[in-house]
Amino acid sequence: DFNYGADEYDAEGNEEPKALPEGSETMPYIDESPTMSPQLSARGQESGDGVSPPPTDGLGTGGEREAGKGLEMRKLVLSGFLASEEIYINQLEALLLPMKPLKATATTSQPVLTLQQIETIFYKIQDIYEIHKEFYDSLCPKVQQWDSNVTMGHLFQKLASQLGVYKAFVDNYKIALETAEKCSQSNYQFQKISEELKVKGPKDSKESHTSVTMEALLYKPIDRVTRSTLVLHDLLKHTPADHPDYPLLQDALRISQNFLSSINEDIDPRRTAVTTPKGETRQLVKDGFLVELSEGSRKLRHVFLFTDVLLCAKLKKTAVGKHQQYDCKWYVPLADLVFPSPEESEHCPQVHVIPDHELEDMKMKISAIKSEVQKEKANKGQSRAIERLKKKMFENEFWLLLNSPAIPFRIHNRNGKSYLFLLSSDYERSEWREAIQKLQKKDLQAFVLSSVELQVLTGSCFKLRTVHNIPVTSNKDDDESPGLYGFLHVIVHSAKGFKQSANLYCTLEVDSFGYFVSKAKTRVFRDTTEPQWNEEFEIELEGSQSLRILCYEKCYDKTKLNKDNNEIVDKIMGKGQIQLDPQAVQTKNWHMDVIEMNGIKVEFSMKFTSRDMSLKRTPSKKQTGVFGVKISVVTKRERSKVPYIVRQCIEEVEKRGIEEVGIYRISGVATDIQALKAVFDANNKDILVMLSDMDINAIAGTLKLYFRELPEPLLTDRLYPAFMEGIALSDPAAKENCMMHLLRSLPDPNLITFLFLLEHLKRVAEKEPINKMSLHNLATVFGPTLLRPSEGESKAHLTLASDIWSHDVMAQVQVLLYYLQHPPISFTELKRNTLYFSTDV
């Protein structure tokens, strides 16, 4: 089997033509890349690039051997081509066979087709047949009596000069197909004829006939031009430059390539990749990057969905300046592809999920590098330093992209093998599933791709792909929108358009760091066709550009567990997405909108607060309440050591929320939080009743809001710089000294409240196996809330919205984490030790 050159044309080393299975002998691979141009590679290149060097006068035996090899290769190329030419002529014959009887009936009282229709469908087929028959009859004897003196360049040159007929055929091709389609729908006789045209097998083949559809046969001429061009390319490669055929073949190739360029614009090459077993064009429907779990480790793959096959590939590592190539890892014909239902899927090892705190750490690292890049740019820093930072950022973002997805998407091949992808968004999972299921509604055949077909298909991926870059922000151009940083407030109002009653809820996803994640979920509205949620959420945006809403029907059936992650699979009823336009979103007022999905309309409103706005701590004008009022004022008024609101919320969370997944991380409904805030501010006697009825995430949210709205942070503005310095110390003993001394320096109400909260958060983290909230997760949620300086203080720290994050936030999280990981700290012990440490802060 000879397989040479970048063109992936395979000249089979068959002396006698072998029959190829129907549909596989033609490969439309319309390539006009420079590698296809032998003018570039054939003129006596030193590299030898497979081109026989022009013979010199004193030919040694090596030179003769080269020439002999070139001659042999030319014969192999031509033998392979003749075999496929014979098949092609038989196909054209099969197409012409019904034309005569159809014409004969056209003038009778009961015509199958009109003369006009016949003319349109079979346009130029007769001419193409005659051109190729003459070419075949002239070339065949030359190949059979092969020696070094045989010339055949003039035959190829003549064939190329007749390409005008093909141009006419291509221009008419679309109308011919549409006419044939219409005629088969309206005429049963013609439908029978066009569904099964008998193609004669090659002379030496055992098969006498194969059945092919008219649609498949009408595509063959388009295929053929490409095939002839590839053959010319190969012949030139093995023809010495001083051979009389050389200039003729070169001329033929030039004409063919120009012709291909002209028709490529008509038949969009991006969509023309290799024919399916039925002979129809195989098109690329969808592609994108997905994480595959392969042999226990996560790998980034580029997945291509074609009309009848799903192909999983990875980019090969190539030298700089080389043409990038894909390497096929596996493929599954859609006819064999199934999605295992929860009941069927075999139990498999649990997906290894990276702990949230590691992901959060990485996000902070990335944000810190981003602000360093900004600083370097602002200070007109060295481009080398910026490149180094960008490289580091890419590595970190790539790690995040690989390790954050956890939603399983399993693909099963009926013939036994199963593949597992991990996605970060259910929206994406359903997009892939729907695209595949839509294609599976067609009548698909199972098949096995030969190594050559697979090579050509994988080769076409590079040109066809629609997603070019790994979705990380470091791949974005500087002038691309950086997305929004801050808080998006979304109220999900209601939905209508459901056919029957169901238990319905919505989730909201936004993109951050290049991929989508689920950020909020409404409650389940039971047994209704018109759910009225009216729930408000506050979603943190980290460079986000889109908001997605998914609508689900809740499933309570325990048998529908997904074995990959032990979660019940709910049915997606609809999904939709909108762009977050910074201009439109950044207004003080609510902006109402509707997303339409599968006939369902979801109404929602949103408004955006930029990060610097949301960081403001504004003292309350009313000093009678508790929100926005100094903690010392509240404890004095209540005659308590810890504010009532803190004690009540913590008590309620410990009573019934300590095992709630994502407690303190998942947003409570904003309207519930506002209601609780009002009740605490008014010191209403119904507080306890209201607390016991309220959703636990709203209570957790109220506690966070209380600390966030304190006019000065719990750990005070005065000590903030010292906390930042203390946490940066590397000597453990010095750090311990400093951090304990800082606690001692806090006012009593602040210190007692802080220690009370600390013990509570430790108890929450003890339940981490159930609630998935580690000490690190809790530090990430509460650190900025307890430490972030108030307005006057933070002015000095504010530069870029995305900056605020980075460094300060990391340090704030680390401070709280230090105390959370510290053995229990008692108020009295701390105070007793004051004597030993009198160093000033």
N, C-alpha and C positions, 0 to 999 in steps of 0.2 A: 504494500500500500504506500504510494508516494504521496507525501503531503508536504508541499514546499511553499515558501513565500508567505508574505503577510496577508495575501489575499484569501487564504483559506479555501482555495479551490482544490478539490481533491481529484487528482487524476488517478483513477484506479488502474493498477498495473495489469490490466487484463488484455492479453493478446486478442482473445475473442470477446466481443461485447457480451457483458452479463446483463441479465434483466434486473432492473432495479424495482423495488416495490412501488406501486402506483403512488404518485404524490411526492415521492422523496427524490425523484431525479431532477427536480428543478428547485433551485434555491434563489429566490430573488434577494440579492444582497447588493443593493445599489450603493456602491461606494465610490466616492470621488476624491478620497483623501489622497495626499501626495504620494503615499506608498503605492498607489495604483498606477502611477505614471512611470512607465519604463524609460521615458526620455531621461528621467532623472537618474535612473539606476543602470542604464544599459551602456552608456558611452564609456567604454574602457575604464571602469572604476577600479582603483587599486584594491579596494576591499574585496573584490571578487564577487560579492553579493550574488552568487549563483549565476553570474553571467559569464559565459565562456569567453576567455580573452581572445582578441583577434589573433589568428595564427601568425607567427613570425616565419621568416624564411627557413631558418634551420630548425625545423620542428623536431624536438626530441621525442622519445617514446612517451614521456609524460604528456606532452602536448597532444599526441595522437590519442592517448587514452582519454584525455579531456574531451577532445572532439568526438570520440566514439561515444562517450557517456552523454554528451549533448545530443547526439543523433538519436541515441536510444531513448532519452527523455522525451525528445520531440515526438517520437513514434508513440510512446505511452500516452502523452497528452492527447494526441490525435485519435488514438484508439478509443480512449475514454469518451472523447467528444463525439466520435462517430456513433458510438453505442447510444448516447443520449439523443443524437440527431435523428437516429432511426425511430426511437420512441416518439420524438416530437412530431415527425412526419406522420406516424400512425395516428397520433392524437388529432392532428389537423384533418386527416382523412376521415376519422370518426365523426368529426364536427361537420364535414361536408356531406357525409352520407345521407342524412335526412333532408338536405337542402333540395335535391332534385325532386323527390316525391312531393315535398311541400309546395314547390313551385308549380308542379303539375296540377295539384288540387286548387291552387290559388285562383285559377280561371274558371273553375267549375261552380256549380250552384251551391256546393257546401264546402267552402274553403276552410282549412284549418287556420291558416294565417293569410293576411293580405300580402300582396307583392311588396308593398312598402315595408311591412314588418319584417319580411324575410330579408329584404335588402339591408335593413338596419341591423338585425341580429348577426347576419353572416358577413357583414361588411369587410371586404379586403381579405377574407380567409383564403379564398381561391388563389389570389395573387401571392400571398405569403407561402402557401403550399407549393406553388410552382417554383418560386425562388429557391426554397430549401430542397426540393426534390432534385432540381438541376445541380445545386451545390453538392448534395450528397452523392449523386451519381458520378460527379467528376472527381470528388475527393476519395471515394472508396477504393478504386483501383490503385491510386497512388500509395495509399497506406498499405495495401496488400503487397505491392511490389516495392517495398521500401529500401532505398539505399541513399548514399550521401548526395547523389545528384538530383534526387526528387525535389521539385519546387512546387509549392502550392500557395505562395503569398498572393498571386494574382486572383485565386479563388476567393480568399478572404477579403481582398480589396474590392472585388466585385460585389460580394455579399454586403459589405459595409456601404457601398454606393447605392444599394437599393433600400436603405433604411427609411427612405421617405414613405414607403408603403406602411411601415410600422408607425410612423408619426400619425398618418391618417387613421390607422387602427386605434392608436391610443386616444386620439381626440374623440373617437366615436365610442370608445369602450364603455363609458358610464351609461350612455343612452342605450347601447346594445344590451347591457345587463338589465336596466330598468324595463326595457321592452320585453325581454325574455321573461322576466319576473311577472309582469302584467299579463302576458299571454298565457303563462302557465296557470295563473289564478283564474282566468276567464275561460280557458279551453282545456278540458280534461285530456283530450287526445295529445295535445302538445305537451301537457304536463308529463304524461307517461313517457313520451319520446325524450324530453329533456332531462328526466330523472335518471335514465339509464342508457347512456350511449356506449356502444361496444368498441373498445379500443383493441386492435390487433396486438398480440404480443410480439416481441422481437423474433427474428428468424430462428435463432438457436434456443429459444426459451420453450419450456414445457407448457407454459400457460398459453392457451390459444387466444383467450380474450379476457379483458377486465372491464368492469362497468364503472363509468365515471359520469358525474353530472355535467350538464352543459355549462353551468356557471364555472366549474373548475377548469373545464377545457378552454373557455374564453379567456381565462387568466394566463394561459400558457405562453402566448406570444410576448406578453409583457415580461415574463420571466426570462424568456429566451435571450433577449438582447443582453441582459446582464451576464448570462452564462457565456455568450459569445465573447463579450468583452474580457471576462476573466481568462478565457482560453487564450485569447490574443496576448494577454499579459504574460501568461506562462510560456507560450511559444517563443516570444521575444527573449525571454530570460534564457532560453536554451538554444538560441540561434546566434551564431557568431556574427559580429558586426559587419564582416565583409561578405557574408552570404547574400546571394541575389534576393532571397526572400525578405531580408531584414528591412530595407526601406519600405517595401510593400506592406509588410505586417505593421510597421510603425504608422504608416498612413492610415491603414484600416483601423488601428486602435484609436488614433486621433479622432477620426470621424465618429467612431462608436462612442467615445467618451463625451464628445460634444453633444451627440444625440442624447445620451443618458442625462447630461446636465439639463438639456432642454425639457425632457419629459419628466425629470424629477420634480420640477416645479409644478407639473400637472398632477402627479400622483404622490404628493407629500411623502418623501422617503422615510420620515420619522415614523410613519405608520406602517411601512412595508417591510416587515421582517419575516421572512420564511413562511412557506405555506403550511397549513395544517394538513393532517392526513387526508382530509376530504378535498384538499386542493384549494381551500379558500385562503384568503390572506390572513396571516396571523398578525394581530395588532397588539400594541402595548396599551393596556387599559389603565394601569396604575403602577406607580413604583414609589419606594421610600425606604428610609433606614429603619430597621427594627433590631431589637436585641434578641439573639437566639441563645437559649440555654443548651450548650452542646457539651456533652461529657462533663457535666457539672460546672462548667465555667461559662461566663457571659461573653458573647462575641457580637460585635456590631456587624450586621449584614445589610446588603442592599437587596431588597426583595422586589421582583418584577412579576406583575400579573399580566399574562398575555391572554388572548381570546380563549385558549384551551389548555394553558399550562401555568403553574406557579413555579417560578425559578428563584432559588435563593443563591445569591452570589456574594463574593467579597472582592474588593479592589485589590489587584495584585500590587505588590511593591515594585515600582519601576524606577529606573535611573532617571535623573533629572533630564527633562527635555524629551524623554521617550513617550510614545503614545500610551496612555493608560489603558489597561485591560482589566476585564473582570474574570474571575475564576469561579466556575459553577460549583457550589457545594452540594446541591441536590436539586431535583425538580420533581414535581408531582403533577401528572396530567389531571385536569379538573374532573375528568370522567372517573378518576380513582380517588378523588379527594373527598374526605368526609370530616365533619366537625363532630368529635365524639360528644354525645349528650352525657350529662353528669352520670346517669345510671350506667352507661356503657364504659366510660373511661376507666381504665385500670388504675388502681391506686399507685401513685408514684411518689418518690421522695419529695418532701416539702421543698418549695422554692426557698433558697437561702436569701432571706431579706436583710439588707444592710440596715443597721439600727439608724433611726431618724437622726440621732445626734451627730453621727458621722456625716450624714448628708448635710445637716445644718452647718457643721464645721466647715465643710467644703464650700458651701455657698458663701460663707463669710470670708473664706480665703479668697475666693474669686472676686467678691466685692472689694476686698482690700487691694487686690492687684489692679482692679479697674481704676480705683482712685489713684493708685501710683502712676498708672499710664496717663491719666488725666493731668496729674501734677507734672510729669515729665514733659507732656505736650505743652502745658501752660508755660513751663520754664524753658521752652525750646530745647528740651533735653536731647541727648545723643540718640540718633535713630537706632544705634546698636543696643542701647539700654532698653529702648521701647520694644524692639524686636524680641529681646530676651524675656521681657515681662509678658509679651503677647504669647510667646511660646509656652511659658509656664501656665498662663491663663488657659490656653487651648488644652494643655494636658489635664488640668484640673476640671475643665468643663467636660472634656471627653470622659473622664472618670465618672462624673456625675451622670452624664447621659447613659453610661453603661450600667451604673449601679442603682439608679433610682427606680427604674420601672419594676412593678411587682404584679401587674394584672396579667394573669396567664391567658395565652391565646394558642390553643393546641390545634395542630393540623395533622390529620391522620391519613395515611395512604392505605387504601383498602387492602393492598398487598402486604400489609404488616408493619411498615415503619411509621413511627410517630415523631413529630417535631414540635418543640415548644418555644414559642416566642414570649417575651415579657414586654408589656406595654405600660406606659405611665397613664394612659387615658382610655377610658371605656369608650369614648366617642370614636377614637381611632380604631379600637378593636372592632366596633360595629361597622365602621366604614369598610374595613377590609373584608369582614364577613359578608356584608351586603353585596359588595362588588363581585365577590366570588360566587355567591348564590345566584345573582342575576345572570352571570355567564352560564351557570350550570342548568338554567332553564332550557338552554338550547340543546339540540340533540348532539351530544359530544361522544367522540370515540376514544377508547383507550389506545395508547400507542407507546412504543419505546423509541427514543431518539437515537439514531446512529451517532457514533462519536463525532462524525463530521457535522451532522445537523446540529448537534449540541454546541459544537465549536462555533458554528456560524451564528446560532441563536445568541450564545453568550457574547460573541463578537459584536452583535448588533446592539446589545444592551448599552454600550458606552454612548452610541450615537442617539439612541432612542430616549434615554432616561430624561425625566422631567425634573427630578430632584438632583441637583448637582453637588451641593455641599452638605456635609454633616451639620445638623441643625444646632450649632453652638454660636454664641454671640461673637466669639472671636473671628468667626468667618464673615461677619457683617462688614460692609464698607462703612467708613467713618461718617458718610453723609446719610446713611440709612437711619430711620427713626430708632432711637434707643428704647422706645416703649415708655410706659408710664411707671413712675415710682410713687407709691403712696397708698391711699385706701379707696377702694371702690365700694360705694354703698349701693346694694341692689335690693329692691323689694320685688319678690315674686308674687304677683297678685293672683292670677287665676289662669285656667286653661279651658278651652272648649273644643268640640269637634270629635269627641270620643264616640264610637259607635255603641258601646255598651258599658254598663257600670263596672268599675274596677277600683282597686285600692291603689291610689296614684301618688307619686312624689317626684320631685325634680332634684337634680344636682347641678352645681355650677362648676365649670372648669375654666381656669385661665392659664396662659402660658407664662412660664418664668424660666430663665436660663435655657431657652430654646426648646423646651418641651412642655406639654400640658399636664396639669395636675388638678385633681378634684379638690375644691376648696370649701364647698358648703352643700348642705342637703336640707330640703324642707321636710316637714313632718309628713307622714302618710295620711292622705285624705281618703277615708274609707268609703267604698261602695257608692261611687258617684260618676256621673259623666261630665260634671262641671265643677272640678275642685276649686275651692276658694282658699288659697293658702294665706295670702297677705302677710308674708313673713319677710323681715328685713335682715340682710346680712352685711357684715363689714368684711371685705376681702382685701388682704394685703397684696399689692401688686409689686412685682420685682422685675421691671423692664417688660411689662406685659403689653400685648398688642391686640389680643382677641378675647372675647368672652363666649363660652359655649354653654348652652343649656340642654340638658338631657331629661327626657320625661320617661319615667319607669312605671311598670305595674309591679307592685310588691308581690313576691311569692312567699307563701308561708309553708311550702311543702319541703319537709326535711330531706326527702329523697333527691331533691334537685341540688345537692351539694356539689360544688366543683372540687374534684379531688386534688387539683393542683394547689388550691389555697384554702380549702375547707370553708368556702363562703357560698351561701345560697345564691343561685343565679336569678336575678330579676330580669324581666323582659323589657327591652327598650321599646317604648311606643313611638318615640320621635326624638329628633335631635336637630339643633340649629346653632348657627354661630354668627356673631357680629364683630366687626372691627371696632376697636376702641380708638376713636379719633380724638387726639389730644385737644383739638380746638373745640369740638362739640361737647366733650365730656366735662371740660374744666369750667363749669359754671356753678354758681352757688345753688341754682335751682334743680329740682328733680326733672329728669328728662324721661318721658314715658315712651315705651317702644313695644313692638309685637314681633315675636319670632314665629314664622310659620314652618311647620314640619309635618310631613305626611298627612296633610289635612287637619292637623291639630294647630291651634293658635295659642301661644303662651304670652300673657301680658306681663310686662315687668317695667319697673322704673329704675333709673340709676343716677347717681351723682358721684363726683370724684373729689377727693381732698388730697392735695399734694402732700408729700411727706413733711415738709417744713411747717405746713399749716397744722397737720395732725399732731405735730410734736409739741405744740403750745400747751403749757399748763396755765389755764386762766383761772385766777381766784374767783370764787362765787361772789356775786354782789350781795346775795342774801346770806347773812352769817348765821341764820337760824337752822339751816339744814346741815347735812354732813358732807355732801359732794362739793369739792372745791373749797372746803374750809380747812384751816390748819388743824392737824391732828391734835395738837395740845389744847386748842379751843374746844374741840369735840369731847375729848376725854375729861376735861375739866367740867364741861357742862353736864356730862352724863355721870360724873363722879365714878369713872371706870378707868381701869388701866389700859384696856384694849377697846377701841370703838365697838359699839353694839353691832354695827353692820358687819364688821370683820368676824366677830364671834358667831353671829347668826348664819352667815353664808358658809363659814367653815364647818359649823355643826351640821348643816343640811347636806353639804357635799360628803361629809364623812358618814352620814346616816345612809344616803342612798345613791351617791355618785362616785364612790371611791373605786368601783369596778367598771365605771362607764368608759368605753374605749375612747381615748383622745380627750379625756376630761381636761379642761383649761386650754386645750389646743383648738378644739372645734368651736366655731362661733355659735353663740346662742342667738336666738331670734332678737333682732335689735328692738322691736316694739315691746317685747316682754321685758328686756333689760331697762328700757326707758320707764315702763310701768313700775318696776321694782325701785328704780331710782327715785321716782316721785313719791312712792310710799315711804321709803326711808327718810327722804328729805322732810316729809310732812310729819314724820314720827307717828304714822297712822296705827291705830290699835289693831288693824286687820293684818299687820305684817306677817305674823306667824301662819295664819290661815293661807295667805297668799303664797308664802314660801313653800308650804307643804304641797300646794297644787301645781307649782310652777315647774316647767321643764328644767332639769338639773343643769343643762348647758347655759341657760339664761342666768341661773344663780351664780355659776362660776364666772360668767361674763360680767355680772354686776360687781363682783369682788375685784376683778381686774380693772374695771372702769373706775372704781373708787380710788384705787392706788394711782391710776393713770391721771385722774383729775385733781389729785392733791396739788395745792398751789406750789408746794415745793416737794421734791421727791422724799420718800420715806427715809432714805439714807442721807438726806440733806444736800443742799447746794454747796455749803461751806466745806464739807468733807470730800466732795466729789473728786477734786484733783488728787487728794491724798489716797483715796481708794484706787485711782488709776495708777498711781506710783507704786502703792503697796503690792498690787497684784502682779506688777512687772518685776518684782524682786526675784532673784533666782535662788538665793540661799534660803532653804526651808525654815531655819530657825528665825532668821530676820523677818521672813514673810509672816510667820506665825505671830511674832511679837507685834509687828506693825498692824496686822489685820485685827487682832484682839484689842489692841489699843484704840483703833478707830471705832470699834463697836462701843467701847467704854465711853468714847467722846460724844456719842449720840445722846440727845435729850431722852429722859426716861420713857415718855409715851412712845417715842419712835423705836427705842430699843426693845421694850417689852412687846410691842406689836410685831416687830420684826422677828423676834425669837418665837413668838406664838405661831406666826405664819410658817417659819422655818420647820418647826416640828410637824406641822400639818403636811407640808409638801413632802417631807421624808416619809410620812405614813402613806401618802398617795403613791410614792415611788416604790414602796414595798410591794404594791400590787401590780408592778410593771408587767408580769407575765399575762395579766388579764387586761389591764387598761392601756398597755403599750406606752405608758408615760414614764420615762426614765428620769433620773435626777437631771440629766443633761437637757432633756426636753423641757422640763419644768423651769430650768434656769434660763433656757432660751425664751420661754414665754414671759417669765416674771422679771428677768434681769433688767431690761430697759425700763420696765414699768416702775421698778423700785429705785432705779439709780439715775435715769435720764434727767439732766439738769433742767430747771425751769427756764422760761423765755430769756430773761436777761443773761443768764449764764451761758445758754447754748448758742447765743448769737456768735460768740467767738469761734465756736466749733463748726458753724454752718458754712459749707462751701458749695458742694454739689449735692443734689438730692440723693444721688446714689452713694455719695461718700459717707453721708451721715451714718449709713449702715456701717459699712466696713469696720473701721478700726474701733470706734467707740463702742459699738454694739458688742463686738467680740469681747472687749474688756469687761463690759457690764455683765455679760453672761458669765464670764470667768469669775468675777467677784462673787456672784450669788452661788455659783457652783462650788467655790472654795468653802463657803459656809455650809452648804448642803452636804458636802462630803466630810465635813469636820465632825469629830465626836460631839455628843450633845453639849451645848453651851448653856450654863445656867446664869441667870441674872445676878444672883447673890455672889456666886464664885467670881464673876467678872468684876463686880464692884469691890469685892474684898481684895482683889489683886491690884487695885488702883495704886496702892502705896508703892509697889515695886517699879511701876513704870510712870514716871512723871514727865517723860520727854514730851516736848510740845509738838503738836501736829505740824 
